[in-house]
Amino acid sequence: MDMKLEVVVLPVSDVDRAKDFYTRQLGFRLDADFPINDGYRIIQVTPPGSACSIIFGDGLTDAEPGAVEGLHLIVSDIEQAHRELAGRGVDVAGPFHDATGAFHQAGETNRVMGLHPQRASYGSFASFADPDGNRWFLQQIIERLPGR
């Protein structure tokens, strides 16, 4: 049986501010904005080229705004993605890689500024946060591992 990640719920404090950030600054597609009733509103946005959407709104989660960390957006050119997001006013850190050459560690442990030295797929990252502090990573993948 296939199982596909379809939706990730993000906790936000200001729904309209989040909608503006994700659609205008990040360029995500607005799929839905359903004001169901007072205290219950659903907004769904989708990153360009993604099959997985992001949902935020009022009355959707008890998680604290900014509690989500480690969502990854995969890009083929991290330097171009960095330039485009920075040009839209997003504060993007990086590119960087982990000193071990593997996946990035928590916080800034073993973080080395600059692209992975061999430009290896999966090895270069950048990061940013939404207005509430939900933390995102860009990860450069040029060639996917077999079966991916």
Phi, psi and omega in degrees: 000129175286144171228121183241133175288119187251323187216140171238130180266128179251134175276125179229156180264332182229105188297316181292322176297317178296318179301316179297315181299310185288326181272311185280310185281318181270341180080020176290148177283133174278114181267325184200147171217096184251103172278094186290305175198179181302120180090002180219106180220138183239124174240131178239130177229155181227130176298147179305127177081001183265149173267350181255135180254166177245135176238135173213167180162206178254137175075023184257334183207152175267357180295148179291138175306134180087006185281346184272132179221138172101013173289139183242133170252124184269132180229155179270340179221099186291328178292319177294316179299318178301311180300315182296314180293317178299322178295339177264008177089012178274133178277099185253128176264135177120192003292157178212168175219166178272140181302334179280346183086357181261196178302148181296151180264173181297148180060228180241021179301127179058024178281129178240125180292144181108163178295158173308134186305324179262008182057033183295140172304146179075358189256348182246140186224163166215164182216157175204168177231151174281176183301339178268349181101003172299127191260128181245154173234143166263137177230129181274123174233115180265317179227123183282151174293154180305139178084003182259000000 
